[in-house]
Amino acid sequence: MDEEAIDRCMPYFTLDYMKAHLVRYQPISVEWRNDFRFIRKGTVGDHASLFDAAMLKRFHQAVNDVFPHGLPLWASQPSG
């Protein structure tokens, strides 16, 4: 893709767009409970408010298993 094509796609990658078009992004293969939202606040680190200490430890271990040398650049920088 050239830069112009990427620029045309970018609006579709925003949290606001995804929230406005949930039917396109919300998985239908599971039943959501307790008003769970697949697309939540969009705040970096918000997952920690949903996990207890043991869950956080398992999450961090899973990330370390997949990325033993640290997160790739695309995953470690906040989006614009």
Backbone as CSV, one residue per row, in Angstrom:
resi,resn,N_x,N_y,N_z,CA_x,CA_y,CA_z,C_x,C_y,C_z
1,MET,0.844,-1.184,0.000,0.000,0.000,0.000,0.885,1.242,0.000
2,ASP,0.463,2.229,-0.732,1.199,3.483,-0.704,0.645,4.368,0.418
3,GLU,1.332,5.461,0.677,0.947,6.360,1.788,-0.465,6.903,1.617
4,GLU,-0.859,7.198,0.396,-2.199,7.735,0.147,-3.276,6.719,0.519
5,ALA,-3.051,5.463,0.162,-4.006,4.407,0.507,-4.074,4.218,2.019
6,ILE,-2.937,4.257,2.678,-2.908,4.134,4.138,-3.668,5.288,4.773
7,ASP,-3.450,6.500,4.289,-4.151,7.671,4.826,-5.668,7.533,4.670
8,ARG,-6.120,6.947,3.554,-7.564,6.749,3.357,-8.120,5.725,4.341
9,CYS,-7.308,4.764,4.734,-7.762,3.717,5.659,-7.763,4.160,7.117
10,MET,-6.905,5.070,7.481,-6.692,5.427,8.884,-7.959,5.779,9.654
11,PRO,-8.915,6.511,9.086,-10.117,6.826,9.870,-10.870,5.587,10.355
12,TYR,-10.734,4.481,9.641,-11.439,3.252,10.007,-10.769,2.514,11.159
13,PHE,-9.594,2.932,11.558,-8.854,2.275,12.634,-9.001,2.989,13.975
14,THR,-9.776,4.054,14.028,-9.898,4.801,15.272,-10.893,4.127,16.213
15,LEU,-10.684,4.333,17.494,-11.588,3.786,18.499,-12.997,4.348,18.318
16,ASP,-13.098,5.639,18.021,-14.421,6.242,17.820,-15.176,5.573,16.672
17,TYR,-14.486,5.296,15.565,-15.127,4.640,14.427,-15.580,3.238,14.816
18,MET,-14.697,2.503,15.496,-15.054,1.136,15.880,-16.230,1.113,16.849
19,LYS,-16.273,2.052,17.782,-17.398,2.114,18.718,-18.691,2.452,17.987
20,ALA,-18.619,3.332,16.982,-19.803,3.726,16.221,-20.293,2.604,15.303
21,HIS,-19.440,1.623,15.024,-19.773,0.524,14.125,-19.492,-0.830,14.796
22,LEU,-19.966,-0.976,16.026,-19.679,-2.175,16.819,-20.018,-3.472,16.101
23,VAL,-21.095,-3.481,15.349,-21.517,-4.720,14.688,-20.418,-5.259,13.772
24,ARG,-19.557,-4.399,13.279,-18.468,-4.834,12.405,-17.286,-5.419,13.177
25,TYR,-17.177,-5.098,14.458,-15.980,-5.476,15.226,-16.259,-6.412,16.391
26,GLN,-17.467,-6.417,16.898,-17.804,-7.233,18.062,-17.935,-8.694,17.653
27,PRO,-17.154,-9.581,18.238,-17.277,-11.006,17.895,-18.680,-11.519,18.191
28,ILE,-19.160,-12.394,17.342,-20.491,-12.977,17.545,-20.397,-14.428,17.986
29,SER,-19.189,-14.932,18.134,-19.000,-16.341,18.477,-19.079,-16.609,19.976
30,VAL,-19.252,-15.559,20.776,-19.346,-15.720,22.227,-20.548,-14.951,22.748
31,GLU,-21.024,-15.363,23.912,-22.122,-14.657,24.564,-21.538,-13.722,25.616
32,TRP,-21.819,-12.429,25.492,-21.291,-11.446,26.446,-22.168,-11.427,27.680
33,ARG,-21.542,-11.286,28.840,-22.271,-11.271,30.109,-21.983,-9.988,30.862
34,ASN,-22.899,-9.633,31.744,-22.727,-8.487,32.640,-22.362,-7.216,31.887
35,ASP,-23.015,-6.964,30.772,-22.775,-5.760,29.973,-21.324,-5.607,29.535
36,PHE,-20.604,-6.720,29.357,-19.222,-6.663,28.889,-19.185,-6.041,27.504
37,ARG,-18.194,-5.206,27.270,-18.014,-4.579,25.967,-16.669,-5.006,25.393
38,PHE,-16.701,-5.531,24.177,-15.474,-5.957,23.515,-14.562,-4.760,23.277
39,ILE,-15.123,-3.652,22.822,-14.369,-2.410,22.652,-14.745,-1.521,23.828
40,ARG,-13.772,-1.291,24.699,-14.051,-0.567,25.930,-13.610,0.884,25.824
41,LYS,-12.850,1.361,26.795,-12.469,2.767,26.866,-11.387,3.167,25.883
42,GLY,-10.513,2.250,25.538,-9.401,2.607,24.675,-8.274,3.259,25.441
43,THR,-8.187,2.964,26.724,-7.152,3.521,27.577,-6.049,2.492,27.768
44,VAL,-4.829,2.890,27.500,-3.699,1.972,27.665,-3.631,1.519,29.117
45,GLY,-3.554,0.215,29.314,-3.423,-0.339,30.655,-4.735,-0.587,31.376
46,ASP,-5.865,-0.276,30.755,-7.158,-0.443,31.415,-7.466,-1.901,31.744
47,HIS,-6.810,-2.829,31.043,-7.035,-4.253,31.328,-6.747,-4.576,32.790
48,ALA,-5.830,-3.839,33.402,-5.453,-4.115,34.788,-6.623,-3.908,35.747
49,SER,-7.589,-3.073,35.375,-8.743,-2.848,36.256,-9.689,-4.058,36.246
50,LEU,-9.535,-4.939,35.274,-10.394,-6.119,35.182,-9.748,-7.374,35.738
51,PHE,-8.422,-7.369,35.923,-7.680,-8.556,36.334,-7.300,-8.493,37.804
52,ASP,-7.330,-9.650,38.464,-6.766,-9.703,39.810,-5.259,-9.954,39.675
53,ALA,-4.551,-10.020,40.768,-3.089,-10.137,40.734,-2.621,-11.393,40.001
54,ALA,-3.288,-12.512,40.231,-2.900,-13.758,39.561,-3.125,-13.672,38.055
55,MET,-4.227,-13.062,37.645,-4.514,-12.907,36.227,-3.494,-11.992,35.555
56,LEU,-3.150,-10.898,36.229,-2.131,-9.984,35.687,-0.793,-10.692,35.505
57,LYS,-0.438,-11.532,36.471,0.818,-12.269,36.375,0.794,-13.206,35.166
58,ARG,-0.330,-13.915,34.963,-0.449,-14.809,33.807,-0.425,-14.026,32.503
59,PHE,-1.072,-12.863,32.478,-1.084,-12.020,31.276,0.334,-11.582,30.920
60,HIS,1.057,-11.045,31.900,2.422,-10.585,31.645,3.327,-11.738,31.236
61,GLN,3.124,-12.915,31.811,3.924,-14.071,31.419,3.622,-14.464,29.974
62,ALA,2.357,-14.424,29.585,1.986,-14.763,28.209,2.608,-13.779,27.219
63,VAL,2.594,-12.494,27.552,3.220,-11.485,26.689,4.720,-11.748,26.593
64,ASN,5.351,-12.036,27.720,6.792,-12.321,27.718,7.117,-13.586,26.935
65,ASP,6.233,-14.575,26.972,6.456,-15.799,26.202,6.431,-15.520,24.700
66,VAL,5.512,-14.665,24.278,5.375,-14.345,22.854,6.453,-13.376,22.390
67,PHE,6.812,-12.428,23.251,7.796,-11.398,22.907,8.937,-11.410,23.929
68,PRO,9.789,-12.426,23.913,10.834,-12.545,24.934,11.859,-11.409,24.908
69,HIS,11.974,-10.716,23.788,12.935,-9.610,23.684,12.266,-8.251,23.820
70,GLY,11.041,-8.228,24.295,10.299,-6.987,24.453,9.287,-6.813,23.327
71,LEU,8.348,-5.919,23.547,7.304,-5.679,22.562,7.889,-5.102,21.283
72,PRO,7.308,-5.455,20.128,7.746,-4.828,18.886,7.380,-3.342,18.904
73,LEU,8.043,-2.564,18.106,7.848,-1.118,18.090,6.382,-0.739,17.898
74,TRP,5.689,-1.436,16.987,4.291,-1.091,16.720,3.387,-1.288,17.920
75,ALA,3.772,-2.172,18.822,2.944,-2.469,19.989,3.347,-1.696,21.230
76,SER,4.501,-1.082,21.202,5.004,-0.448,22.417,4.882,1.071,22.406
77,GLN,4.379,1.635,21.316,4.218,3.087,21.263,2.732,3.416,21.210
78,PRO,2.323,4.460,21.941,0.905,4.845,21.908,0.524,5.298,20.504
79,SER,-0.720,5.011,20.130,-1.186,5.448,18.816,-1.514,6.927,18.860
80,GLY,-1.462,7.548,17.684,-1.589,8.978,17.538,-2.879,9.546,17.893
